[in-house]
Amino acid sequence: MTHQDLLAVAQEFGSPVYVYNASTMEAQYKRLQKAFKGVKQVKFNYAVKALSNISVLKLLNSFGCGMDTVSIQEVRLALEAGVAAQDIIYTPNGVSLKELEKARELGVQINIDNLSILEQFGTLYPKTPVCIRINPHVMAGGNTNISVGHIDSKFGISIHQLPHIQRIVKNTGMHINGVHMHTGSDILDIDVFLYASEILFETAKHFDNLEFIDFGSGFKVPYKQGDIETNVEEMGEKLTKRFNEFCADYGKELTLAFEPGKFLVSESGKFLVAVNVVKQTTSTVFAQVDSGFNHLIRPMLYNAQHEIENISNPHGRDRFYSVVGYICETDTFANNRRIAEITEGDILAFSNAGAYCFSMASNYNSRYRPAEVLWYKGKAHLIRKREIFEDLLANQVVAEL
Ligand SMILES: Cc1ncc(COP(=O)(O)O)c(C=O)c1O
C-alpha cells in the first residue's frame, strides 16, 4: 500500500483506523508453506488471538490456514468465518471442563494442558481424540510475558509428568491423537527451538495413535530495520529433516502443525492516527495523537517497538518526537523518535499493527474502538465499523435507585 492509499483510507474512514494488507498475509503464508514444502502433511493453524476479525479469518482460511483458538468465543468466530470444525484446534489454558465440553460439541480438535482436566475429560469422553500440551521447560520467547515454555510457566503439562499422563491415558482408555508445545513468542535461536522439539519427539514416541505433532509458534518478525527475525527457511530445512526421520521411525506419516499468529498478520497491519497537538516542553516535543494504549497497548505492556512514519509529510526534515496518546495516565507509544516534521492534523502510520493490536484494544477512558479496514485486491473494504456511543451503553443496565 502506498502512502496515498493509506491517506485515502484515513480520509474515507476517519482516524484512528487499522488497515490490513491482504497480500502481505498471503506472502507470509506462502513463505511458511515454502519453508516446510519437504514435509508431506503440514498444517498452519492461524492463532486467532492475534487478530480475530472474521474477514481476516476468512481470508487466511481461503489460503489454506486452519485456526488455533484459545476460547470458545474464538472457536465460534472461526466457525462464523466459515472454517470447518475439523480445521480448528482449541488450545485453552486453565478453562473449565464445561468449556471443553462445549468445544467437543462443536466438533473441534481439543488440546488439554493440565492433568486434572485430562483425567476428567478422558473419563467422560474416552473416544474423543485429544491432543496434549507439553511444557518442555525450555526458555525461549523474548519478553518474560510471552515466554511460556519455561519451568515456572503455567502452560502445558510438565515433561516430567509424562508417567502420570500415561497412567491417565491407560486408566481411561482415551485416545491421544496429537502432542503439542509452544515455547514462546520470539524464537531467536533455532537450535534452542530444535532442542525443545527433540523433547516433543521423545514424548511423541510414547503414544501409538498420533496423527499430528504441533510445534506451536514463536516466529519472530522484525520490528525495525536490522531487527532479528526467526530464520523460517533455516528452521524449515532443519525441522523438516528431523520430522521426516521421526515419521519414518514412528512408522506413520504424521501431520506437522504450527500455530503462527504474529508471523501471518503483524506486518500486514498499519495503525493510522491523526496528530491532535504538537507540544513543546522543556525537554522534548510531544506529538499527541487521537489514540492511546486503549487502542494499541503493546508499547506500554511489553515495551514493543512500532515504527512510526509521518505519511502526511514523508519527505520532511527529520526531527525528534515523543509520540503519546490521550489516555489520562502515562501513555507513550514511542520516545525520542526521529520522524519527518509533524504538523497538527498530520497522519502517522504505525507499522506491525496487525498482531495483538486491535485484538487487545479496549474502551478505557470510554473511547470508541477504531474501525478496521482490509486492503484487498487494490481496494479498501471496511471490516469493522468504528464504535459509537450506543456501543458503550449496549450492555449497561441503569440501576433502579
Ligand atoms: C499456544 C499459542 N500458540 C500460538 C501463539 C501465537 O504466537 P505468535 O503470535 O507469536 O505466533 C500463542 C501466543 O501467545 C500461543 O499462546
The ligand as an SDF file (V2000), in Angstrom:
LIG
                    3D

 16 16  0  0  0  0  0  0  0  0999 V2000
   -0.4590  -21.6150   22.3740 C   0  0  0  0  0  0  0  0  0  0  0  0
   -0.1030  -20.4980   21.4670 C   0  0  0  0  0  0  0  0  0  0  0  0
    0.0100  -20.7480   20.1560 N   0  0  0  0  0  0  0  0  0  0  0  0
    0.3190  -19.7750   19.2700 C   0  0  0  0  0  0  0  0  0  0  0  0
    0.5270  -18.4740   19.6800 C   0  0  0  0  0  0  0  0  0  0  0  0
    0.8450  -17.4370   18.6560 C   0  0  0  0  0  0  0  0  0  0  0  0
    2.0890  -16.8890   18.8470 O   0  0  0  0  0  0  0  0  0  0  0  0
    2.6980  -15.8650   17.7960 P   0  0  0  0  0  0  0  0  0  0  0  0
    1.7200  -14.7590   17.6100 O   0  0  0  0  0  0  0  0  0  0  0  0
    3.9620  -15.4180   18.3780 O   0  0  0  0  0  0  0  0  0  0  0  0
    2.8830  -16.5810   16.5160 O   0  0  0  0  0  0  0  0  0  0  0  0
    0.4520  -18.1720   21.0460 C   0  0  0  0  0  0  0  0  0  0  0  0
    0.6900  -16.8030   21.5070 C   0  0  0  0  0  0  0  0  0  0  0  0
    0.5080  -16.4110   22.5970 O   0  0  0  0  0  0  0  0  0  0  0  0
    0.1170  -19.2040   21.9550 C   0  0  0  0  0  0  0  0  0  0  0  0
   -0.0020  -18.9710   23.2590 O   0  0  0  0  0  0  0  0  0  0  0  0
  1  2  1  0
  2  3  1  0
  2 15  2  0
  3  4  2  0
  4  5  1  0
  5  6  1  0
  5 12  2  0
  6  7  1  0
  7  8  1  0
  8  9  2  0
  8 10  1  0
  8 11  1  0
 12 13  1  0
 12 15  1  0
 13 14  2  0
 15 16  1  0
M  END
$$$$
